[in-house]
Amino acid sequence: MSLFDWFAARRKDQFVGKVIQETEEGDGLWGKCPECGQVVYRKDLLTNANVCSNCGHHNRVNSQERIDLIADPDSFEVIDKNLSPTDPLGFKDRRTYADRLRESQSSTGMKDGVVTGTCKVENMPLALAVMDFRFMGGVYGFSCR
């Protein structure tokens, strides 16, 4: 069994995110691949781990969707839930880094661009670190304690 098949078999009944443009009908069942323009049945995307079956385009998924694809259901436990980036250098370009952090934290509900935790995959223990591009392009901060 390929990794592709493994992902498809694990998550047939879950939707893994808004990834394609909705068609004019607006029923939410069909969409257009942003790469090739092929009309795609959203449930087919699900069985293909969010990859267009026509052109192979990998649609973006957020960190929670990625965790749901990999981890056994309800097995993921976040590590360092309250850890958030700092700005020890006082970095500033057009805006301060601290302002950018606050904006990203507010818009995503995340404290950092990487979610870390432990889970089970096929009932075997695993540690995961999953980047989320929505948070400043997936930036990973560090905390000076």
N, CA, C and O of each residue as an XYZ file, in Angstrom:
580
protein
N       0.853     -1.186      0.000
C       0.000      0.000      0.000
C       0.893      1.242      0.000
O       1.806      1.356      0.819
N       0.631      2.149     -0.903
C       1.409      3.384     -0.966
C       0.957      4.343      0.129
O      -0.121      4.186      0.702
N       1.793      5.335      0.410
C       1.442      6.367      1.392
C       0.177      7.095      0.950
O      -0.682      7.416      1.772
N       0.067      7.353     -0.352
C      -1.115      8.009     -0.903
C      -2.373      7.200     -0.585
O      -3.375      7.752     -0.131
N      -2.313      5.884     -0.827
C      -3.459      5.017     -0.551
C      -3.782      4.979      0.932
O      -4.948      4.951      1.326
N      -2.738      4.979      1.748
C      -2.919      4.926      3.196
C      -3.696      6.151      3.681
O      -4.637      6.019      4.464
N      -3.295      7.368      3.206
C      -4.003      8.587      3.599
C      -5.453      8.537      3.138
O      -6.361      8.886      3.893
N      -5.670      8.107      1.910
C      -7.020      8.063      1.357
C      -7.904      7.118      2.153
O      -9.065      7.433      2.418
N      -7.378      5.978      2.534
C      -8.169      5.003      3.275
C      -8.516      5.504      4.671
O      -9.579      5.176      5.197
N      -7.635      6.291      5.277
C      -7.840      6.752      6.649
C      -8.871      7.861      6.774
O      -9.517      7.975      7.816
N      -9.040      8.657      5.775
C      -9.859      9.860      5.941
C     -10.967     10.000      4.908
O     -11.230     11.112      4.449
N     -11.608      8.936      4.538
C     -12.657      9.006      3.511
C     -13.849      9.843      3.946
O     -14.517     10.438      3.101
N     -14.133      9.903      5.245
C     -15.344     10.566      5.709
C     -15.106     11.965      6.250
O     -16.022     12.553      6.825
N     -13.908     12.521      6.087
C     -13.635     13.864      6.597
C     -13.354     14.801      5.432
O     -12.777     14.399      4.422
N     -13.763     16.039      5.582
C     -13.414     17.052      4.598
C     -12.195     17.787      5.116
O     -12.183     18.204      6.274
N     -11.180     17.960      4.304
C      -9.921     18.501      4.782
C      -9.673     19.949      4.390
O      -8.519     20.367      4.295
N     -10.706     20.708      4.165
C     -10.507     22.143      4.029
C     -11.028     22.742      2.738
O     -11.367     22.030      1.792
N     -11.084     24.070      2.717
C     -11.477     24.799      1.529
C     -10.261     24.865      0.626
O      -9.291     25.558      0.934
N     -10.307     24.155     -0.476
C      -9.129     24.078     -1.313
C      -9.386     24.428     -2.764
O      -8.451     24.765     -3.491
N     -10.619     24.357     -3.194
C     -10.919     24.634     -4.595
C     -12.036     25.665     -4.677
O     -12.819     25.835     -3.743
N     -12.089     26.338     -5.799
C     -13.122     27.345     -5.998
C     -14.450     26.656     -6.243
O     -14.525     25.679     -6.988
N     -15.488     27.164     -5.620
C     -16.818     26.590     -5.822
C     -17.301     26.906     -7.231
O     -17.041     27.991     -7.751
N     -17.998     25.966     -7.846
C     -18.544     26.189     -9.180
C     -19.754     27.103     -9.102
O     -20.246     27.406     -8.014
N     -20.232     27.541    -10.259
C     -21.338     28.483    -10.303
C     -22.606     27.944     -9.638
O     -23.411     28.719     -9.123
N     -22.789     26.619     -9.646
C     -23.999     26.048     -9.058
C     -24.082     26.347     -7.566
O     -25.182     26.496     -7.034
N     -22.946     26.436     -6.881
C     -22.933     26.822     -5.478
C     -23.464     25.780     -4.519
O     -23.833     26.119     -3.394
N     -23.514     24.518     -4.928
C     -24.047     23.492     -4.036
C     -23.029     23.008     -3.013
O     -23.388     22.289     -2.080
N     -21.771     23.387     -3.171
C     -20.728     22.995     -2.234
C     -20.174     21.606     -2.470
O     -19.240     21.194     -1.781
N     -20.720     20.875     -3.422
C     -20.240     19.513     -3.692
C     -19.164     19.481     -4.772
O     -18.368     18.546     -4.844
N     -19.151     20.513     -5.606
C     -18.234     20.554     -6.731
C     -17.390     21.817     -6.672
O     -17.809     22.819     -6.092
N     -16.229     21.778     -7.256
C     -15.366     22.946     -7.334
C     -14.433     22.827     -8.515
O     -14.436     21.826     -9.232
N     -13.627     23.867     -8.712
C     -12.657     23.888     -9.800
C     -11.259     23.889     -9.221
O     -10.951     24.662     -8.314
N     -10.417     23.021     -9.748
C      -9.012     22.990     -9.326
C      -8.369     24.316     -9.730
O      -8.519     24.747    -10.873
N      -7.653     24.972     -8.806
C      -7.029     26.259     -9.140
C      -5.863     26.116    -10.118
O      -5.429     27.107    -10.705
N      -5.359     24.918    -10.297
C      -4.219     24.709    -11.196
C      -4.656     24.394    -12.626
O      -4.219     25.058    -13.566
N      -5.519     23.379    -12.796
C      -5.874     22.929    -14.149
C      -7.283     23.329    -14.573
O      -7.626     23.199    -15.749
N      -8.110     23.813    -13.642
C      -9.463     24.231    -13.965
C     -10.464     23.091    -14.054
O     -11.633     23.324    -14.361
N     -10.033     21.876    -13.796
C     -10.910     20.704    -13.840
C     -11.994     20.825    -12.761
O     -11.704     21.195    -11.623
N     -13.235     20.512    -13.123
C     -14.300     20.463    -12.132
C     -14.081     19.194    -11.307
O     -13.955     18.096    -11.850
N     -14.040     19.369     -9.987
C     -13.675     18.283     -9.084
C     -14.791     18.068     -8.066
O     -15.315     19.024     -7.495
N     -15.141     16.827     -7.848
C     -16.079     16.458     -6.784
C     -15.314     16.515     -5.472
O     -14.293     15.845     -5.320
N     -15.794     17.304     -4.529
C     -15.049     17.537     -3.286
C     -14.751     16.254     -2.512
O     -13.701     16.145     -1.880
N     -15.657     15.290     -2.556
C     -15.395     14.029     -1.852
C     -14.261     13.247     -2.512
O     -13.565     12.482     -1.845
N     -14.074     13.439     -3.828
C     -12.932     12.811     -4.489
C     -11.621     13.411     -3.989
O     -10.627     12.703     -3.831
N     -11.625     14.721     -3.740
C     -10.428     15.343     -3.161
C     -10.102     14.699     -1.823
O      -8.939     14.447     -1.507
N     -11.126     14.440     -1.056
C     -10.956     13.830      0.257
C     -10.239     12.494      0.164
O      -9.302     12.236      0.920
N     -10.666     11.655     -0.745
C     -10.046     10.341     -0.878
C      -8.650     10.425     -1.472
O      -7.887      9.461     -1.406
N      -8.308     11.579     -2.057
C      -6.977     11.778     -2.638
C      -6.095     12.677     -1.774
O      -5.147     13.274     -2.285
N      -6.382     12.785     -0.491
C      -5.583     13.597      0.445
C      -5.411     15.026     -0.052
O      -4.335     15.610      0.077
N      -6.482     15.587     -0.623
C      -6.529     16.971     -1.093
C      -5.648     17.240     -2.316
O      -5.168     18.356     -2.517
N      -5.448     16.206     -3.123
C      -4.660     16.321     -4.344
C      -5.597     16.139     -5.539
O      -6.377     15.187     -5.585
N      -5.516     17.050     -6.495
C      -6.353     16.960     -7.704
C      -5.991     15.692     -8.469
O      -4.824     15.468     -8.791
N      -6.988     14.865     -8.760
C      -6.743     13.605     -9.467
C      -6.432     13.829    -10.944
O      -5.924     12.926    -11.608
N      -6.729     15.011    -11.464
C      -6.459     15.299    -12.868
C      -5.024     15.759    -13.093
O      -4.344     15.249    -13.984
N      -4.553     16.723    -12.290
C      -3.229     17.310    -12.548
C      -2.215     17.069    -11.428
O      -1.030     17.360    -11.595
N      -2.667     16.543    -10.296
C      -1.746     16.285     -9.193
C      -1.466     17.502     -8.323
O      -0.558     17.470     -7.492
N      -2.238     18.581     -8.503
C      -2.034     19.784     -7.683
C      -2.339     19.486     -6.221
O      -3.399     18.949     -5.897
N      -1.409     19.836     -5.344
C      -1.598     19.663     -3.905
C      -2.219     20.935     -3.341
O      -1.581     21.987     -3.316
N      -3.447     20.835     -2.894
C      -4.127     21.975     -2.306
C      -3.647     22.183     -0.884
O      -3.327     21.225     -0.181
N      -3.597     23.423     -0.468
C      -3.104     23.769      0.862
C      -4.061     23.270      1.936
O      -5.279     23.351      1.783
N      -3.500     22.759      3.012
C      -4.274     22.384      4.185
C      -3.642     23.063      5.388
O      -2.429     23.274      5.417
N      -4.446     23.402      6.373
C      -3.895     24.042      7.564
C      -3.364     22.977      8.525
O      -3.496     21.781      8.265
N      -2.775     23.407      9.617
C      -2.129     22.470     10.533
C      -3.112     21.463     11.127
O      -2.776     20.286     11.252
N      -4.297     21.892     11.489
C      -5.260     20.961     12.078
C      -5.712     19.921     11.052
O      -5.872     18.744     11.376
N      -5.915     20.364      9.825
C      -6.293     19.422      8.775
C      -5.182     18.404      8.527
O      -5.464     17.226      8.310
N      -3.925     18.843      8.556
C      -2.792     17.934      8.364
C      -2.724     16.927      9.514
O      -2.505     15.736      9.291
N      -2.911     17.404     10.728
C      -2.906     16.511     11.886
C      -4.019     15.478     11.754
O      -3.813     14.296     12.029
N      -5.203     15.931     11.331
C      -6.327     15.012     11.152
C      -6.039     13.963     10.080
O      -6.525     12.835     10.174
N      -5.254     14.322      9.064
C      -4.883     13.366      8.024
C      -3.930     12.290      8.553
O      -4.006     11.132      8.142
N      -3.042     12.676      9.459
C      -1.977     11.778      9.894
C      -2.335     10.986     11.148
O      -2.173      9.766     11.184
N      -2.820     11.678     12.171
C      -2.989     11.068     13.492
C      -4.264     10.235     13.597
O      -5.265     10.514     12.937
N      -4.205      9.211     14.438
C      -5.424      8.469     14.771
C      -6.419      9.449     15.389
O      -6.004     10.392     16.063
N      -7.718      9.253     15.178
C      -8.723     10.184     15.703
C      -8.591     10.402     17.212
O      -8.439      9.454     17.982
N      -8.653     11.671     17.613
C      -8.626     12.093     19.018
C      -7.375     11.673     19.769
O      -7.409     11.572     20.996
N      -6.267     11.423     19.071
C      -5.054     11.000     19.771
C      -4.018     12.120     19.892
O      -3.061     11.981     20.653
N      -4.187     13.228     19.158
C      -3.174     14.294     19.170
C      -3.270     15.126     20.445
O      -4.341     15.618     20.799
N      -2.135     15.278     21.129
C      -2.044     16.118     22.324
C      -0.958     17.160     22.101
O       0.199     16.819     21.856
N      -1.335     18.428     22.188
C      -0.407     19.530     21.944
C       0.635     19.596     23.061
O       0.325     19.414     24.239
N       1.882     19.863     22.655
C       2.977     20.114     23.599
C       3.233     21.622     23.600
O       3.144     22.262     22.553
N       3.541     22.180     24.737
C       3.861     23.618     24.849
C       2.775     24.501     24.274
O       3.041     25.394     23.470
N       1.555     24.242     24.692
C       0.380     24.964     24.207
C       0.505     26.479     24.374
O      -0.004     27.229     23.541
N       1.164     26.936     25.420
C       1.254     28.372     25.702
C       2.550     29.016     25.235
O       2.771     30.203     25.476
N       3.404     28.257     24.574
C       4.652     28.798     24.064
C       4.355     29.696     22.868
O       3.631     29.300     21.955
N       4.910     30.894     22.872
C       4.715     31.794     21.740
C       6.033     32.506     21.442
O       6.894     32.614     22.316
N       6.193     32.991     20.211
C       7.443     33.635     19.821
C       7.671     34.948     20.562
O       6.735     35.602     21.022
N       8.933     35.304     20.659
C       9.316     36.595     21.236
C      10.106     37.361     20.170
O      10.367     36.853     19.079
N      10.470     38.569     20.509
C      11.229     39.408     19.581
C      12.444     39.981     20.311
O      12.484     41.182     20.578
N      13.436     39.146     20.639
C      14.574     39.621     21.433
C      15.424     40.664     20.714
O      16.142     41.424     21.365
N      15.358     40.716     19.377
C      16.153     41.687     18.623
C      15.407     42.986     18.352
O      16.000     43.943     17.855
N      14.115     43.035     18.672
C      13.320     44.228     18.392
C      13.225     44.506     16.900
O      13.316     45.660     16.479
N      13.042     43.461     16.093
C      13.043     43.575     14.636
C      11.920     44.484     14.144
O      10.797     44.451     14.648
N      12.258     45.298     13.141
C      11.273     46.180     12.530
C      11.651     46.412     11.081
O      12.811     46.678     10.763
N      10.658     46.308     10.202
C      10.836     46.761      8.826
C       9.801     47.856      8.622
O       9.953     48.938      9.190
N       8.773     47.627      7.850
C       7.710     48.631      7.734
C       6.841     48.652      8.976
O       6.291     49.688      9.350
N       6.723     47.487      9.612
C       5.972     47.346     10.868
C       6.823     46.533     11.825
O       7.743     45.828     11.409
N       6.521     46.631     13.073
C       7.297     45.852     14.039
C       6.895     44.388     13.973
O       5.769     44.050     13.608
N       7.837     43.529     14.332
C       7.591     42.095     14.366
C       6.507     41.782     15.398
O       5.666     40.909     15.183
N       6.537     42.500     16.509
C       5.528     42.294     17.559
C       4.122     42.573     17.032
O       3.184     41.849     17.367
N       3.966     43.610     16.214
C       2.660     43.902     15.610
C       2.233     42.790     14.657
O       1.070     42.389     14.642
N       3.174     42.300     13.869
C       2.872     41.205     12.942
C       2.469     39.938     13.706
O       1.554     39.226     13.293
N       3.149     39.663     14.806
C       2.806     38.503     15.633
C       1.392     38.627     16.181
O       0.603     37.687     16.092
N       1.075     39.782     16.746
C      -0.267     39.988     17.300
C      -1.343     39.810     16.231
O      -2.383     39.202     16.484
N      -1.088     40.340     15.044
C      -2.050     40.224     13.951
C      -2.246     38.749     13.546
O      -3.378     38.298     13.368
N      -1.160     38.020     13.406
C      -1.261     36.603     13.036
C      -1.946     35.788     14.126
O      -2.754     34.907     13.831
N      -1.625     36.077     15.378
C      -2.254     35.361     16.479
C      -3.754     35.637     16.514
O      -4.549     34.736     16.782
N      -4.130     36.855     16.251
C      -5.540     37.224     16.255
C      -6.294     36.587     15.085
O      -7.396     36.071     15.266
N      -5.709     36.621     13.897
C      -6.416     36.130     12.713
C      -6.486     34.606     12.634
O      -7.430     34.070     12.052
N      -5.509     33.896     13.205
C      -5.506     32.433     13.102
C      -5.960     31.726     14.374
O      -6.357     30.562     14.334
N      -5.901     32.431     15.503
C      -6.207     31.780     16.773
C      -5.071     30.904     17.263
O      -5.233     30.158     18.229
N      -3.926     30.987     16.608
C      -2.747     30.197     16.992
C      -1.751     31.103     17.699
O      -1.757     32.317     17.498
N      -0.895     30.511     18.527
C       0.147     31.295     19.184
C       1.432     31.329     18.367
O       2.231     32.255     18.506
N       1.639     30.318     17.508
C       2.867     30.195     16.731
C       2.549     29.545     15.392
O       1.448     29.027     15.205
N       3.484     29.564     14.469
C       3.282     28.996     13.151
C       3.498     27.492     13.070
O       3.283     26.885     12.021
N       3.922     26.894     14.173
C       4.140     25.457     14.212
C       3.410     24.883     15.417
O       3.512     25.405     16.527
N       2.673     23.806     15.187
C       1.976     23.093     16.258
C       2.773     21.821     16.524
O       3.041     21.050     15.603
N       3.150     21.601     17.774
C       3.884     20.389     18.136
C       3.052     19.558     19.089
O       2.267     20.083     19.879
N       3.237     18.254     19.002
C       2.495     17.388     19.897
C       2.832     15.931     19.686
O       3.668     15.573     18.857
N       2.161     15.106     20.455
C       2.305     13.658     20.331
C       0.957     13.083     19.928
O      -0.093     13.665     20.199
N       1.009     11.939     19.282
C      -0.217     11.296     18.830
C       0.056      9.815     18.625
O       1.126      9.304     18.956
N      -0.924      9.157     18.078
C      -0.765      7.765     17.671
C      -1.110      7.689     16.189
O      -2.029      8.355     15.713
N      -0.358      6.867     15.474
C      -0.630      6.567     14.071
C      -0.652      5.054     13.959
O       0.347      4.381     14.213
N      -1.807      4.530     13.574
C      -1.994      3.076     13.566
C      -1.660      2.512     14.953
O      -1.097      1.425     15.081
N      -2.019      3.274     15.972
C      -1.841      2.928     17.382
C      -0.382      2.873     17.825
O      -0.075      2.305     18.873
N       0.519      3.458     17.038
C       1.928      3.552     17.419
C       2.221      5.000     17.781
O       1.721      5.904     17.112
N       3.031      5.257     18.839
C       3.314      6.632     19.262
C       4.160      7.388     18.245
O       5.056      6.831     17.610
N       3.847      8.681     18.111
C       4.546      9.538     17.162
C       4.555     10.962     17.686
O       3.587     11.410     18.301
N       5.643     11.671     17.445
C       5.712     13.106     17.737
C       5.582     13.851     16.413
O       6.193     13.468     15.416
N       4.781     14.920     16.407
C       4.554     15.699     15.190
C       4.908     17.164     15.421
O       4.692     17.705     16.505
N       5.451     17.790     14.394
C       5.603     19.245     14.339
C       5.044     19.652     12.979
O       5.594     19.280     11.942
N       3.952     20.415     12.984
C       3.242     20.738     11.751
C       3.205     22.250     11.567
O       2.700     22.980     12.420
N       3.750     22.712     10.434
C       3.748     24.141     10.131
C       2.404     24.553      9.554
O       1.738     23.766      8.881
N       2.010     25.798      9.823
C       0.773     26.343      9.279
C       1.094     27.646      8.562
O       1.457     28.640      9.191
N       0.958     27.631      7.254
C       1.335     28.784      6.439
C       0.511     30.022      6.753
O       0.969     31.137      6.505
N      -0.686     29.858      7.287
C      -1.542     31.019      7.592
C      -0.897     31.926      8.630
O      -1.184     33.123      8.656
N      -0.044     31.394      9.477
C       0.610     32.169     10.521
C       1.956     32.655      9.994
O       2.958     31.948     10.106
N       1.983     33.835      9.430
C       3.201     34.474      8.930
C       4.044     33.531      8.066
O       5.270     33.517      8.172
N       3.394     32.757      7.226
C       4.119     31.855      6.343
C       4.705     30.652      7.051
O       5.628     30.022      6.533
N       4.189     30.319      8.225
C       4.670     29.151      8.962
C       5.874     29.439      9.834
O       6.592     28.520     10.230
N       6.103     30.710     10.137
C       7.268     31.073     10.945
C       7.220     30.380     12.301
O       6.165     30.275     12.927
N       8.367     29.916     12.735
C       8.450     29.254     14.031
C       9.294     30.117     14.945
O      10.466     30.371     14.666
N       8.704     30.561     16.024
C       9.419     31.415     16.954
C      10.076     30.621     18.050
O      10.040     29.391     18.065
N      10.665     31.332     18.948
C      11.239     30.698     20.126
C      10.996     31.617     21.298
O      10.742     32.810     21.133
N      11.075     31.060     22.453
C      10.807     31.836     23.650
C      12.070     31.910     24.488
O      12.686     30.884     24.777
N      12.451     33.089     24.871
C      13.568     33.265     25.795
C      12.980     33.366     27.188
O      12.289     34.333     27.507
N      13.247     32.390     28.002
C      12.676     32.382     29.353
C      13.671     32.843     30.359
O      13.364     32.901     31.550
